[in-house]
């Protein structure tokens, strides 16, 4: 019986994710499979309920409990997206929020695209098969673009805006902001509690160690760590001129 249920859920997941190689772990028992199926069915019903209000979406998408999607008409979600419990996405911005296929946004993540109505933010774009972490905070006022197949750990902060403070005769809050935006390319792994600051590009295949503060570009296939983050080794040694 367990084998039959595992075959069924493997088939359903392969269908949704368009991943013919996906196989459910053999240690998953029938009762656990039924609980997972029931949970996903309820999340799919929630997704179907908000389907008409989104800018565009694939089907199905899965929505958890107590999810707050503000300005839904500015949100695009690809097939198989999962938005977990207590997630807030405020998509008010010039470009909105675009989620690719099979994007996972787990519990207690907060995404904000605009801070004040007097200066709309740019927005957020996430590529296919990318997974955020629990308690992520993405400030997308300056524009954040995250590629495909990116892994992001828990409690990561991505902050694409800075306050101006050069004039000491003016309150900092009255000096405005500057925005350069953040780009995280494909196949990146970002460890737990990392903070990525405005203006940074994280190159393809890079790894950022847990707890790092990233205030400068990360080269492709570099492994960086520390505060501020520095290259500690390479996954692929760069050739001359890179």
C-alpha positions in Angstrom: 0.0 0.0 0.0 2.8 2.4 0.9 4.5 1.7 -2.4 1.3 2.5 -4.3 0.8 5.8 -2.4 4.5 6.7 -3.0 4.1 6.0 -6.7 0.9 8.1 -6.9 2.5 11.1 -5.1 5.7 10.8 -7.1 3.6 10.9 -10.3 1.6 14.0 -9.1 4.8 15.9 -8.1 6.5 15.0 -11.4 3.4 16.3 -13.2 3.3 19.6 -11.3 7.0 20.2 -11.4 7.6 18.9 -14.9 10.5 16.9 -13.4 10.4 13.3 -14.7 13.2 12.2 -12.3 11.4 13.1 -9.0 10.9 10.1 -6.7 9.4 10.2 -3.2 11.7 8.8 -0.4 11.0 5.1 0.3 10.9 5.9 4.0 7.7 7.9 3.7 4.8 5.8 5.1 1.2 5.8 3.9 -0.2 7.9 6.7 2.4 10.6 6.2 1.7 10.6 2.4 -2.0 11.0 3.0 -1.4 13.9 5.4 0.9 15.6 2.8 -1.7 15.0 0.1 -4.5 16.5 2.2 -2.4 19.6 3.1 -1.4 20.2 -0.6 -5.0 19.7 -1.7 -6.1 22.4 0.7 -3.3 24.7 -0.4 -4.3 24.1 -4.0 -7.9 25.1 -3.3 -6.6 28.3 -1.7 -4.5 28.9 -4.8 -7.5 28.4 -7.0 -9.5 30.9 -5.0 -7.1 33.7 -5.6 -6.4 32.7 -9.2 -8.7 35.3 -10.7 -7.2 38.1 -8.8 -3.5 37.7 -9.8 -2.0 39.4 -12.9 -1.2 36.0 -14.3 -0.5 32.5 -13.0 0.1 28.9 -13.9 -2.0 26.2 -12.4 -1.9 24.8 -9.8 -0.3 27.1 -7.2 -0.3 26.3 -3.5 -1.2 28.9 -0.8 -0.7 28.3 2.9 -2.7 29.7 5.9 -2.7 33.4 6.8 -1.0 34.5 3.6 -1.3 38.2 2.8 -0.9 39.1 -0.9 -1.2 42.8 -1.3 -1.8 44.3 -4.8 -2.5 40.8 -6.3 -3.0 42.3 -9.7 0.8 43.0 -9.8 1.7 39.4 -9.0 2.6 36.8 -11.6 3.1 33.2 -10.3 4.2 30.2 -12.4 2.9 26.7 -12.2 3.8 24.8 -9.1 4.6 27.9 -6.9 4.3 27.3 -3.2 3.6 30.1 -0.8 3.7 28.9 2.8 1.9 30.0 6.0 2.1 33.6 7.3 3.9 34.9 4.1 3.4 38.5 3.2 4.0 39.8 -0.3 3.4 43.5 -1.0 3.7 43.8 -4.7 3.0 47.5 -5.1 5.8 48.7 -7.4 6.5 49.7 -11.0 7.3 46.1 -12.1 5.4 44.1 -9.5 6.4 40.6 -8.4 7.1 37.9 -10.9 7.6 34.3 -9.7 8.8 31.6 -12.0 7.7 27.9 -12.1 8.1 25.9 -8.9 9.2 28.8 -6.8 9.0 28.0 -3.1 8.4 30.8 -0.5 8.2 29.1 2.9 6.7 30.2 6.2 7.1 33.7 7.6 8.8 35.3 4.7 8.2 39.0 4.1 8.6 40.7 0.7 8.1 44.4 0.3 8.5 46.3 -2.9 7.6 49.9 -1.8 8.3 51.8 1.4 6.4 55.0 0.8 3.7 56.0 -1.8 5.7 59.1 -2.8 8.4 56.9 -4.4 7.3 53.5 -5.7 9.8 50.7 -5.7 11.0 48.7 -8.6 9.9 45.1 -7.7 11.0 41.5 -7.5 11.7 38.8 -10.1 12.5 35.1 -9.2 13.4 32.5 -11.7 12.3 28.9 -12.0 12.9 26.2 -9.3 14.3 28.7 -6.8 13.6 28.2 -3.1 13.7 30.9 -0.4 14.2 30.2 3.3 12.0 30.6 6.3 11.9 34.1 7.7 13.5 35.7 4.7 13.1 39.4 4.3 13.4 40.9 0.8 13.3 44.6 0.4 12.8 45.0 -3.3 12.4 48.8 -3.5 15.6 49.1 -5.6 14.8 46.1 -7.7 15.8 42.5 -6.9 16.3 39.8 -9.6 17.0 36.3 -8.4 17.8 33.6 -11.0 16.8 30.0 -11.5 17.8 27.1 -9.3 18.9 29.3 -6.4 18.9 28.0 -2.8 18.4 30.5 0.0 18.7 29.6 3.7 16.6 30.8 6.6 16.7 34.4 8.0 18.4 35.9 4.9 18.0 39.6 4.3 18.1 41.1 0.8 18.1 44.9 1.0 18.0 46.9 -2.3 17.9 50.4 -1.0 20.0 52.7 1.2 19.3 56.0 3.0 21.3 59.1 2.1 23.0 60.6 5.2 25.8 62.9 3.9 24.3 66.2 5.1 24.4 66.3 8.9 22.2 69.5 8.9 19.2 67.5 7.6 17.4 64.7 9.3 18.5 61.4 7.7 14.9 60.5 7.1 14.5 63.6 5.0 17.5 63.1 2.7 15.9 60.5 0.5 17.3 57.1 -0.6 19.5 55.7 -3.3 18.9 52.5 -5.2 21.1 50.4 -7.4 19.4 47.1 -7.2 20.5 43.5 -6.5 21.1 40.6 -8.9 21.5 37.0 -7.8 22.4 34.8 -10.8 21.5 31.2 -11.4 22.7 28.2 -9.3 23.7 30.2 -6.2 23.6 28.9 -2.6 23.0 31.5 0.1 23.5 30.3 3.6 21.5 31.1 6.8 21.4 34.6 8.1 23.2 36.2 5.2 22.7 39.9 4.5 23.0 41.2 0.9 23.2 44.9 0.5 22.2 47.2 -2.3 24.2 47.3 -5.5 25.5 43.8 -5.3 25.6 41.2 -8.0 26.1 37.6 -6.9 27.6 35.6 -9.8 26.4 32.3 -11.2 27.4 29.3 -9.1 28.6 31.3 -6.1 28.2 30.1 -2.5 27.8 32.6 0.4 28.6 31.2 3.8 26.2 31.5 6.7 26.2 34.9 8.5 28.1 36.8 5.8 27.4 40.4 5.1 27.8 41.0 1.3 28.5 44.6 0.4 30.4 44.0 -2.9 30.0 41.9 -6.0 30.6 38.1 -5.7 32.4 36.6 -8.7 31.1 33.6 -10.5 31.8 30.3 -8.7 33.4 32.0 -5.7 32.8 30.9 -2.1 32.7 33.9 0.2 32.4 34.3 4.0 32.8 36.9 6.7 31.7 40.5 7.5 32.3 42.0 5.0 32.3 38.9 2.8 35.5 37.9 1.1 36.5 35.2 -1.3 37.9 32.2 0.7 38.1 29.7 -2.2 36.8 28.9 -5.7 34.5 26.2 -7.0 36.0 26.8 -10.4 39.3 28.7 -10.6 38.8 31.9 -12.7 40.8 32.2 -15.9 42.9 35.2 -16.6 40.8 38.3 -17.4 37.7 37.2 -15.5 
